């Protein structure tokens, strides 16, 4: 058995099915929930713990931390959510994204000998789930029912793609060149770089973690190398939010800086832990004989521990983001805040009334200008049919 062009096609096809299945399932879940997800996310961010919970739940539902972070970038850009509120949602999203890897761990690629048990394995059950999804889609008349069909179909296709990738990579176990390449990733820097670059290219940490699980299941990547690739994948997933922040206001760009800070700090911390402690060996013992489960457990541990450590420093992370990316003078003018009405720095009362009166007059005049501009732009948009 050798790795040839057919294996390459099968590998790429499996990856395409995996990403398509995950996207279809996520969109189906998102549409089935309607606009409730965004509205709930907008409302439930009063404090950092509520924000954390909402980020976690929304990401678990739509199966994409990138999508949640992009939503947050949009909310911050629109002024609906503050930078400090966004910290909690981002931290929660990083935990929520680990659910995909935990679902994929359910299938360790081995048969139990029991026909019923083997049928219930995700990779085998996937075909039945896809069939159910297609039947629902063919019979569906309502939009909501078709969304449910997308959830079923996407879920099944996701596992079929995963199974195809695993099968395509099996011959690589006999390739000395590939094994030699994979062992290079035991170097933390190379592993993190490889994980970050690959995830940035395909723009999905869930997909790249799934591929890493497939490689590990095929016996091609030991856990000692996989952990560093995994840390890099967490950094690489930030690229989607970075791209989404292009052309947005400074505050929205700061959201992506916080997202990057979280994953870079976590990667540095866990790289040190892996080097100086038997962390990898302990993780291997959590699921003996199931590399996919071991990777899923490392992924979950990484995000939960990093979140718990950084949660108390959310305000400081927001302040650091503000220092890294300060507002321009033009943007300061555009922000809806008082400009002329400022508190007195001393208790000196002489001329106090005249000063306050002048401040109010200037502030009202400024607000009048803002209202005038708003009305003019609204009329222009209406007359030019500009959505």
Protein Blocks (a to p, Z undefined) as FASTA:
>chain_A
ZZdfklmmmmmmmmmmmmmmmmmmmmmmmmmnmmmlmmmmmmmmmbmmlmmmmmmmmmmm
nopaklmmmmmmmmmmnomacfklmmmmmmmmmmmmmmmmmmmmmpgoiaehiaklmmmp
mklmmmmmmmmmmmmmmmpmbfklmmmmmmmmmmmmmmmmmmmmmmmmmmmmmmmklmmm
mmmmmpmklmmmmmmmmmmmnopaklmmmmmmmmmmnopacfklmmmmmmmmmmmmmmmm
mmmmgopafklmmmmmmmmmmmmmmmmmmmmmmmmpcklmmmmmmmghilklmmmmmmmm
mmmmmmmmmmmmmmmmmmmmmmmmccdfklmmmpccdfklccdfbfcfghklmmmmmmmm
mmmmmmmmmmmmmmmmmmmmmmnopZZ
